[in-house]
Structure formats: C-alpha cells, structure tokens
Amino acid sequence: MAQKNSLEIAKYKLLCDHDGVKFVSKSGAAYISALAQVFALNNQNDTPFTVSQIEAQPKLKDFNFEGVKEFKYVCDLEATPLEIQNNIRKNEKIIASNFQGDLKEVFDKSLGVAYILTCVVGNDEHIIKIGCSRTTFKARLASYNCGTVNNWRTASTTNIKILQSFVTTRSKFKLYLYDCSEEVVQVTWHGVKSVPFASPKMYAVEDILVKKFQEIFKTKPLANVQVNATEA
C-alpha cells in the first residue's frame, strides 16, 4: 500500500540515487547535501552526524567508570534506507538484529532502561549516545523510527537526528542496556491497582553516566549535544 506523502514524490527522489530498479537514499555527505535541498538545515539538531564525527568520539573501552560494566550488550542496530519503486515509498527504519542470548526479552519487555549506543568503526566502538527510556527499548526504537523525512516537520528533533544519522552513516551500531525493571512501581489506591510505572532509577543512571563521561572526556556524547530536544 502506498504511504501518504508529506512531500511531492520528486522531493523524496532528490534524496536518493537510482540503482537501476528503485530509488534508494544517498549516504554520507551526498545525503546531507540532498537534505539541505529539501529542508532548511538551520542548526545542529537538523544536521545528521557523520562517520568522521563518530571517529572523533571517545571509545567505549576508554570509558573507565565502574558503572559501565553493568550495561549488557543486547543487539546491533542498523538503518534500512528510504526506497521508492513505482512511486511507492518505503520509509527508512532502524532494524534491531543479532540479539545476544536471552536479552531480546529485556529489549522487548523491560520497563525502564538506561542505554548506551556505540558505533563500530574499524575495530573500535565509539560512544555516540547515553540515554534512558521510561518505556521498553523496543518502544523507544519505534519512537526513533518516527524520525523519517516524511515526518520531518512533526517528529521530535531527537528522533530525526538519530534516524537520519543512521541513514547517513549506514554504519553498525551496538546497543547496551542497564535494566531497571526490578524497581518498577505499581500503586494500589482504593483497592484498584495502577498500571506499572518505571522507576526513576534509569534517570539517575543516565545522569550519573553523562556526568562521568563529561568528567573523563570533557564533552558530552555526540548525540547528547542537542538544543531543545524533546525526547531523551
């Protein structure tokens, strides 16, 4: 089924190369240049980060804080690009794969997680984001996947930044999670039990981790440096 377009199809095609069968999103500097033809990239939040920027970020192995050891490598994350064939558009999307052991259940079901995103460049993992989610990471990823070019004017700046950066770099990212679901709160009031609520612990873990990152590396992670972002 064709998806509703927020732009004329010709605008989407400006973001793509034709592979002989279909139009597929450009990558790297060519993709950012194409985005600038379609949208006003007025500030840092609007511009995806690049592989060269990632290479300049601190490496996971150099983050010498004990708390990092409690994060578990859960899966890989990679973007599939925007595709257009016969004028039917398939939106870009981040896909999770290569789940480790039984950790897919943590990804799918754990309510309240702190997370670290790294990007693999050569033999190194560079830290690009420290965050948390009061929902499951599966739900957080669904939110990131709202950051399509089709939703440019309506999605949060964080969702656009992350998804479009994944599309730009076409790199493999790794997800590490710290599970706070053992401290989920459920309140009974007048004999009626509420839905479960995530513990505030994940906010504390994120706060401490970012502080230690800044203390050690004198900067914030690449994707944490955003102005007026609406989602963590």
C-alpha positions in Angstrom: 0.0 0.0 0.0 1.3 3.5 -0.9 2.1 5.6 2.1 0.8 9.2 2.5 3.4 11.7 1.3 4.2 14.9 3.2 6.3 15.9 0.2 5.9 15.6 -3.6 7.5 12.3 -4.7 10.1 14.3 -6.7 11.4 15.8 -3.5 11.9 12.3 -2.0 13.8 11.3 -5.1 16.2 14.2 -4.6 17.4 12.4 -1.5 18.1 9.2 -3.5 20.2 7.5 -6.1 18.6 5.1 -8.7 20.1 1.6 -8.6 18.5 0.6 -11.9 15.4 -0.8 -10.2 14.4 1.7 -7.5 15.4 4.9 -5.8 17.5 4.4 -2.6 18.6 7.1 0.0 22.0 8.5 -0.6 24.6 8.3 2.2 27.3 10.4 3.7 28.0 14.0 2.6 25.8 13.4 -0.5 22.8 12.6 1.7 23.3 15.7 3.9 23.6 17.9 0.8 20.5 16.4 -0.6 18.6 17.0 2.7 19.7 20.7 2.6 17.9 21.0 -0.8 14.7 19.7 0.7 14.7 21.1 4.2 16.3 24.1 5.8 19.2 22.7 7.9 19.3 25.7 10.2 21.0 24.3 13.2 22.9 21.4 14.8 19.8 19.5 15.5 18.8 19.4 11.9 22.0 18.0 10.5 22.8 14.3 10.8 26.2 13.3 12.2 28.8 11.7 10.0 31.3 8.8 10.3 34.1 11.3 10.6 32.4 12.9 13.6 31.9 9.5 15.1 35.5 8.6 14.7 36.4 11.7 16.8 34.2 10.4 19.7 35.5 8.6 22.8 35.8 4.9 22.6 33.8 2.6 24.8 37.0 0.8 26.0 38.3 4.1 27.3 35.2 4.9 29.5 36.8 3.8 32.8 33.8 4.1 35.1 32.7 1.0 37.0 29.0 1.5 36.2 29.6 0.9 32.5 30.4 -2.7 33.3 26.8 -3.2 34.4 25.5 -2.5 30.9 24.8 -5.5 28.7 25.4 -5.7 25.0 22.0 -6.6 23.7 21.9 -6.3 19.9 23.0 -4.5 16.8 21.1 -1.6 15.2 21.4 -0.6 11.5 19.2 1.5 9.2 17.5 0.4 6.1 17.3 3.4 3.7 14.3 5.1 2.1 13.3 3.3 -1.0 10.9 4.3 -3.8 9.8 1.9 -6.5 7.0 2.6 -9.0 6.4 5.8 -7.0 5.6 3.7 -3.9 7.7 4.8 -0.9 9.1 2.6 1.9 10.3 4.7 4.8 13.7 4.5 6.3 13.9 2.4 9.5 16.3 1.3 12.2 16.4 -2.5 12.5 17.5 -4.5 15.6 19.4 -7.8 14.9 21.9 -10.2 16.4 20.3 -10.4 19.8 22.6 -11.8 22.5 21.3 -14.9 24.3 18.0 -14.2 26.0 18.4 -10.4 26.1 15.7 -9.9 23.5 13.3 -10.2 26.4 15.0 -7.3 28.1 14.8 -5.3 24.8 11.1 -6.2 24.4 9.7 -6.2 27.9 11.9 -4.4 30.5 10.1 -1.3 31.6 12.6 1.5 32.4 16.1 1.2 30.9 19.3 3.2 30.6 21.2 2.7 27.4 24.5 3.4 25.6 24.7 3.5 21.8 28.0 2.9 20.2 29.1 2.9 16.6 31.6 0.4 15.2 34.3 1.9 13.1 37.1 -0.5 12.2 37.9 -2.4 15.4 36.7 0.3 17.8 33.3 1.2 19.3 32.7 4.9 19.7 30.1 6.2 22.2 27.5 8.3 20.4 24.6 8.5 22.9 23.8 7.9 26.6 20.1 7.9 27.3 17.2 6.3 29.1 13.6 5.3 28.5 10.7 5.0 30.9 9.2 2.5 28.4 10.8 -0.6 26.9 13.7 0.0 24.4 11.5 -1.7 21.8 9.1 1.2 22.2 12.0 3.7 22.3 13.2 2.3 19.0 9.7 2.7 17.5 9.9 6.3 18.6 13.3 6.8 16.9 11.8 5.3 13.8 9.3 8.2 13.6 12.2 10.4 12.6 11.7 9.8 8.9 12.0 12.5 6.2 8.2 12.1 5.8 7.8 13.2 9.4 10.4 16.0 9.3 8.0 18.7 10.4 6.2 16.7 13.1 8.7 14.3 14.7 10.9 15.2 17.6 14.3 16.6 16.9 16.0 13.7 18.7 14.1 11.1 16.6 15.0 12.9 13.4 18.6 13.3 14.5 19.1 9.6 15.4 17.3 8.0 12.4 18.7 10.4 9.8 22.3 9.9 11.2 21.9 6.2 11.0 20.8 6.6 7.3 23.7 9.0 6.7 26.4 6.8 8.1 25.0 3.3 7.1 27.1 2.0 10.0 26.6 -0.7 12.5 25.6 0.5 16.0 25.6 -1.5 19.2 23.0 -1.2 22.0 23.9 -1.7 25.6 21.2 -1.7 28.2 21.0 -1.4 32.0 17.7 -2.9 33.2 15.8 -1.0 35.9 12.7 -3.1 35.7 13.2 -4.8 39.0 12.3 -1.5 40.6 9.0 -0.9 38.7 6.3 0.8 40.8 2.7 -0.3 40.9 0.3 1.6 43.2 -2.9 0.3 44.7 -5.4 3.1 45.6 -8.9 2.4 46.9 -8.5 -1.2 46.1 -7.6 -0.6 42.4 -4.1 -1.4 41.1 -2.5 1.1 38.7 -0.5 0.2 35.6 3.2 -0.4 36.3 5.4 2.7 36.2 9.2 2.7 35.6 11.4 3.5 38.5 13.2 6.9 38.4 16.4 4.9 38.8 17.0 5.0 35.0 17.1 8.8 35.0 19.6 8.7 37.8 21.8 6.2 36.0 21.7 8.3 32.8 22.5 11.5 34.8 25.5 9.8 36.6 26.8 8.2 33.4 26.7 11.5 31.4 28.4 13.4 34.3 31.2 10.8 34.5 31.5 10.9 30.7 32.0 14.6 30.8 34.4 14.4 33.7 36.6 11.9 31.8 36.3 13.2 28.3 35.4 16.9 28.8 32.5 16.7 26.4 29.0 15.1 26.1 28.4 12.2 23.8 27.8 13.2 20.2 24.1 12.6 20.1 23.5 14.1 23.6 24.6 17.6 22.4 21.3 18.9 21.2 19.4 22.1 21.9 15.7 21.9 23.0 15.5 18.2 22.1 12.0 16.9 23.1 13.0 13.3 23.8 15.9 11.6 25.6 
